């Protein structure tokens, strides 16, 4: 079937990646604003990291499961569409509930007269983060699997680069909207309003993709012994088949493992780094309302600065996504990926050593080069070894090496930051959030070294 796939035009690629544009709104709000929301509900650095475990656990469980199911799904909507729609619609509900968790708990207490534990708001917020992450993973795996479904092999790198473009543009708009409104109209968009914006973008983008993308028709398989044997394969068997594809697959997975430790060190902790390290706001998890009010302006400025930095970071990703795809087609995925990750290492070190607004803004722009490569080239490197009909399950297993590293970041790195505190003045405490950048740089260096051992197909 792949030989009969027609080459995509630029317009078709742009249309294809619109759903990922919407998905990125949800993910970007999750990255930038989950810290301020959960800290306001009482989450210290370690608790915040543990809440972030939602991402890796749902990624390691949900994506392989959904990927395999989507390969076998036969429905009037197709193989991938049920998961794209279901994930987007459920996530949209959770995106509305999450920033309102504290108010929802308070309203329940007022209406029922029942006194709920002080952590009830934080618990509800944590549950909603788990729902959001699970739903993003439900949609993301089958979306990636659409590339080998409908795009010719020779355009896979370009297709993944267009997805990077959509991620970059979606992140720029999602992160930049609130700071732009504040700068242009002196209007501060509330955190709940930003999450509602993300919910609408995710739902509408996925609905558009499902309407306009033509999936190949898959006939219902016959119930013969061979197919039944395939259906009964264990996850261990699938893993064995995955690594048996080529010796290079193990190297690509190890490279991806170190890469995502590095990227998530920044993604998870950057907003807290901006607020507490760049803008010197002390830890507010146990502060009283008077102290929180005193530092509210610094918290707002730090959060807006984080949004601006993420917008710039993703703007660079958006600008270089297609050039990276073109360069990788000419010079090879490996070479371009190594160069891109090296620039990200330098950016992390710059932020760690010089935590001021000008340097951090510039370094986030530089880091965007590595991010664009991370979103495209490892998938292009792996796609050379995928067998037809296993796209969803292979992408699901590969996601383990994206989700798994986050467990390390959410636990050990969060614990390190939580332990490394210092006193501000005589009564306030802060944490060394810049340590996340040092750990991230070391992990990216390991990824570069591993990438150098990969032998690409000519």
C-alpha positions in Angstrom: 0.0 0.0 0.0 2.9 2.4 0.8 4.1 2.4 -2.8 0.7 3.8 -3.9 0.8 6.7 -1.5 0.8 10.1 -3.2 3.3 12.7 -2.3 2.0 15.4 0.0 1.9 19.0 -1.1 2.8 21.9 1.2 -0.9 22.7 1.6 -1.6 19.1 2.5 1.2 19.0 5.1 -0.1 22.3 6.7 -3.6 20.9 6.9 -2.3 17.6 8.3 -0.5 19.1 11.2 -3.4 21.4 12.3 -4.6 18.9 14.9 -1.1 18.8 16.5 -1.3 22.6 16.6 -4.3 22.4 18.8 -2.9 19.6 20.9 0.1 21.8 21.7 -2.1 24.4 23.2 -3.2 21.9 25.9 0.4 20.7 26.5 1.8 24.3 26.6 -0.7 25.5 29.2 0.1 22.3 31.2 3.9 23.1 31.1 3.8 26.8 31.8 1.0 27.2 34.3 0.7 23.9 36.3 3.5 25.1 38.6 1.8 28.4 39.7 -1.6 26.6 40.1 -0.3 23.7 42.2 2.1 25.9 44.3 -0.9 28.1 45.1 -2.6 25.0 46.4 0.4 24.0 48.6 2.7 21.9 46.4 6.4 22.1 47.3 9.1 21.2 44.7 9.0 17.5 45.4 5.2 17.3 45.4 5.1 19.3 42.2 7.5 16.8 40.7 5.4 13.9 41.8 2.3 15.4 40.3 4.3 15.6 37.0 4.6 11.8 37.2 1.3 11.9 35.4 3.1 12.5 32.1 5.5 9.6 32.2 3.2 7.0 33.7 0.4 7.7 31.3 2.9 7.9 28.4 4.4 4.5 29.3 1.1 2.8 29.8 -1.4 4.7 27.6 0.6 5.3 24.4 1.8 1.7 23.8 -1.7 0.4 24.6 -3.5 2.9 22.5 -0.9 2.5 19.7 -1.5 -1.2 19.5 -5.3 -0.8 19.7 -5.3 1.8 17.0 -3.4 -0.6 14.7 -6.2 -3.1 15.1 -9.2 -0.8 15.3 -11.8 -1.1 12.5 -14.6 1.4 12.9 -16.7 3.7 10.7 -14.3 6.5 11.9 -11.2 4.6 10.9 -8.2 3.4 12.9 -6.9 6.6 14.4 -9.8 9.0 14.5 -11.6 7.6 17.5 -8.5 8.2 19.6 -7.8 11.6 18.3 -11.4 12.8 19.0 -11.8 11.0 22.3 -8.5 12.3 23.7 -9.2 15.9 22.7 -12.7 16.1 24.1 -11.9 14.5 27.4 -8.8 16.7 27.8 -10.9 19.8 27.2 -13.1 19.0 30.2 -10.0 18.5 32.4 -8.4 21.7 31.1 -11.4 23.6 32.4 -11.5 21.9 35.8 -7.8 22.0 36.6 -7.2 25.8 37.2 -10.6 26.0 39.0 -9.9 23.0 41.4 -9.6 25.2 44.5 -12.8 27.1 43.8 -14.7 23.9 42.9 -13.7 22.3 46.2 -14.7 25.5 48.0 -18.1 25.6 46.3 -18.8 21.9 47.1 -18.1 22.7 50.8 -20.4 25.7 50.7 -23.2 23.8 49.0 -23.1 20.7 51.1 -21.7 21.9 54.4 -19.2 19.1 54.3 -15.7 20.1 55.5 -13.1 18.6 53.1 -9.4 18.2 53.8 -7.1 21.1 53.1 -5.4 19.1 50.4 -8.7 18.4 48.5 -8.1 21.2 46.0 -4.5 20.0 45.3 -5.7 16.4 45.0 -8.4 17.4 42.4 -5.8 19.4 40.5 -3.4 16.5 40.5 -6.2 14.2 39.2 -7.0 16.6 36.4 -3.3 16.7 35.4 -3.3 13.0 35.1 -6.5 13.1 32.9 -4.9 15.8 30.7 -1.7 13.9 30.2 -3.5 10.6 29.6 -5.7 12.3 26.9 -2.8 14.0 25.2 -1.1 10.6 25.0 -4.3 9.0 23.7 -4.3 11.5 20.8 -0.6 11.8 20.3 0.4 8.2 19.5 -2.2 7.6 16.8 -1.4 11.0 15.4 2.2 10.1 15.0 1.2 6.8 13.5 -0.8 8.7 10.8 2.6 9.7 9.2 3.5 6.2 7.9 -0.2 5.5 7.3 -0.7 8.3 4.7 2.7 9.8 3.9 5.3 8.2 1.5 8.5 6.9 3.1 10.7 9.6 1.4 8.6 12.3 3.0 8.6 11.0 6.6 11.3 13.4 7.8 9.5 16.3 6.2 6.1 15.2 7.7 7.6 15.0 11.2 9.2 18.4 10.6 5.8 19.8 9.8 4.5 18.4 13.0 7.4 20.2 14.7 6.3 23.3 12.9 2.8 22.9 14.3 4.1 22.3 17.8 6.3 25.4 17.5 3.5 27.6 16.2 0.9 26.3 18.6 3.3 26.8 21.5 4.2 30.3 20.4 0.5 31.4 20.2 -0.5 29.5 23.4 2.4 30.9 25.4 2.4 34.4 23.9 -1.2 35.3 24.0 -1.4 36.4 27.7 1.9 38.4 27.6 0.8 40.0 24.3 -2.5 41.1 25.7 -0.8 42.6 28.7 1.7 44.4 26.6 -0.7 45.7 23.9 -3.9 46.3 25.9 -2.8 46.2 29.5 -5.2 43.3 30.0 -4.0 40.4 32.1 -5.6 37.2 30.9 -6.5 35.0 33.9 -5.0 31.5 34.2 -8.5 29.8 33.9 -9.1 31.8 30.7 -5.8 30.5 29.2 -6.8 26.9 30.0 -10.2 27.5 28.3 -8.4 28.8 25.2 -6.3 25.7 25.2 -9.4 23.4 25.5 -11.1 25.1 22.5 -7.9 24.9 20.4 -7.4 21.2 21.1 -10.9 20.2 20.4 -11.4 22.3 17.2 -8.0 21.3 15.8 -8.6 17.6 16.2 -12.1 17.8 14.9 -10.7 19.6 11.8 -8.0 16.9 11.3 -10.5 14.1 11.6 -12.8 15.7 9.0 -10.2 16.5 6.4 -7.6 13.6 6.6 -8.4 10.5 4.6 -7.2 7.4 6.4 -6.6 4.3 4.2 -9.5 1.9 4.4 -8.7 -1.2 6.5 -10.8 -4.3 6.1 -11.8 -6.3 9.1 -9.2 -9.1 9.5 -10.3 -12.7 9.2 -10.3 -14.7 12.4 -7.6 -17.2 11.4 -5.1 -18.8 13.7 -2.2 -16.5 12.6 -4.1 -13.3 13.4 -5.3 -14.7 16.7 -1.7 -15.5 17.6 -0.7 -11.9 16.8 -3.6 -10.6 18.9 -2.4 -12.7 21.9 1.1 -11.4 21.8 2.4 -10.2 25.1 4.0 -6.8 25.6 7.3 -8.5 26.2 7.0 -10.2 22.8 6.2 -6.8 21.2 9.3 -5.3 22.9 11.5 -8.2 21.6 10.2 -7.6 18.1 10.7 -3.9 18.4 14.4 -4.3 19.3 14.9 -7.0 16.8 14.1 -4.5 14.0 17.7 -3.4 13.9 20.7 -3.0 16.3 20.4 0.7 15.7 17.0 0.8 17.3 18.5 0.3 20.7 20.9 3.2 20.2 18.1 5.5 19.0 16.1 4.6 22.1 19.0 5.3 24.4 19.7 8.6 22.6 16.0 9.5 23.1 16.1 8.5 26.8 19.0 10.9 27.5 17.5 13.6 25.3 14.2 13.6 27.2 15.8 13.7 30.6 17.5 16.9 29.3 14.5 18.5 27.7 12.1 17.7 30.6 14.6 19.2 33.2 13.8 22.5 31.5 10.2 21.9 30.6 9.1 20.9 34.0 11.0 23.4 36.1 11.5 26.5 33.9 8.5 28.5 35.1 9.5 27.9 38.8 13.1 28.7 37.8 11.9 32.0 36.2 9.7 32.9 39.2 12.1 31.9 42.0 15.6 32.2 40.5 15.3 34.9 37.9 12.7 37.1 39.8 13.9 36.0 43.3 10.4 35.2 44.6 10.8 33.0 47.7 9.0 29.7 48.1 5.3 30.4 48.8 3.9 26.9 49.5 3.5 27.6 53.2 3.2 31.4 53.1 0.2 33.2 54.6 -2.1 35.3 52.4 -0.3 38.5 53.3 3.1 37.2 52.1 1.5 35.8 49.0 -0.1 39.2 48.3 3.3 41.0 48.9 5.0 38.8 46.2 2.0 38.6 43.9 3.5 41.1 41.5 6.8 39.2 41.3 4.9 36.0 40.8 2.9 37.5 38.0 6.0 39.0 36.3 7.9 35.7 36.6 5.0 33.7 35.1 4.6 36.2 32.2 8.3 36.1 31.6 8.2 32.3 31.5 5.4 32.5 28.9 7.4 35.0 26.8 10.5 32.7 27.0 8.5 29.6 26.0 6.9 31.7 23.1 10.4 32.6 21.9 11.7 29.0 22.4 8.8 27.7 20.3 9.0 30.5 17.8 12.6 29.4 16.9 11.3 25.8 16.8 8.6 26.9 14.3 11.1 28.9 12.2 13.7 26.2 11.9 11.4 23.1 11.8 11.2 22.9 8.0 14.9 23.9 7.3 15.9 21.1 9.7 13.9 18.6 7.8 15.4 19.8 4.5 19.0 19.7 5.9 18.5 16.3 7.4 17.3 15.0 4.1 20.5 16.3 2.5 23.1 15.6 5.2 21.5 12.9 7.4 19.3 13.0 10.5 22.2 12.1 12.8 24.5 14.9 11.9 21.8 17.6 12.1 20.5 16.2 15.4 23.9 16.2 17.1 24.5 19.8 16.1 21.1 20.9 17.3 21.4 19.1 20.7 24.8 20.7 21.2 23.3 24.2 20.9 20.8 23.2 23.5 23.6 22.2 25.9 25.2 25.6 25.6 21.8 27.3 26.2 21.2 25.3 29.4 24.7 26.2 30.8 24.1 29.9 29.9 20.8 29.9 31.9 22.4 28.1 34.8 25.4 30.4 35.2 23.7 33.7 34.2 20.1 33.8 35.6 19.1 37.3 34.4 16.2 38.2 32.0 18.3 39.1 28.9 20.6 36.1 29.0 17.7 33.7 29.8 15.6 35.0 26.9 18.5 34.7 24.5 19.4 31.2 25.7 15.8 30.0 25.4 15.9 31.1 21.7 19.1 29.1 21.2 17.5 26.0 22.9 14.6 26.2 20.4 17.0 24.8 17.8 17.5 21.6 19.8 13.8 21.3 20.5 12.9 21.5 16.8 15.3 18.6 16.1 14.1 16.6 19.1 10.5 16.7 17.9 11.3 15.4 14.4 14.6 13.7 13.7 14.5 10.8 16.3 11.2 9.8 14.8 12.5 10.0 11.3 15.6 7.9 12.3 13.3 5.2 13.8 10.8 5.2 10.9 13.4 3.7 8.7 12.9 0.4 10.5 9.1 0.3 11.0 7.3 -2.6 9.4 4.0 -1.9 7.7 1.0 -2.4 9.9 2.9 -1.9 13.2 3.2 1.9 13.1 1.0 2.5 16.1 2.5 -0.1 18.4 6.1 0.9 17.4 5.5 4.6 18.1 3.8 3.6 21.4 6.8 1.5 22.5 9.2 4.3 21.4 7.2 6.7 23.6 8.4 4.7 26.6 11.8 6.3 26.0 10.2 9.7 26.1 8.0 9.1 29.1 10.4 7.0 31.1 13.0 9.7 31.5 10.4 12.0 33.0 10.1 9.6 36.0 13.8 10.3 36.7 13.2 14.1 36.4 9.9 14.1 38.4 11.4 12.2 41.3 15.2 12.4 41.6 15.7 15.9 40.1 12.7 17.2 42.0 14.0 15.7 45.2 17.5 17.3 44.6 15.9 20.7 44.2 13.7 20.2 47.2 16.8 19.4 49.3 18.9 22.2 48.0 17.2 25.1 49.7 18.7 28.4 51.1 17.5 31.2 53.3 16.4 34.5 51.9 16.7 37.2 54.5 15.8 35.9 57.9 12.5 34.2 57.4 12.0 33.0 53.8 13.3 30.0 51.9 14.1 29.5 48.2 15.4 26.6 46.2 18.2 26.1 43.6 16.0 25.7 40.6 19.0 26.3 38.3 20.3 22.8 39.2 17.7 21.4 36.8 19.6 23.2 34.0 23.0 21.6 35.0 21.5 18.1 35.1 19.7 18.7 31.8 23.0 19.8 30.1 24.7 16.6 31.3 21.9 14.4 30.0 21.9 16.1 26.6 25.7 15.6 26.4 25.1 11.8 27.0 22.4 12.0 24.2 24.9 13.6 21.8 27.6 10.9 22.5 25.0 8.1 22.0 23.7 9.7 18.7 27.3 9.6 17.4 27.2 5.8 17.6 24.1 5.4 15.4 24.6 4.1 11.9 21.9 5.5 9.6 20.6 3.8 6.5 21.9 5.4 3.3 
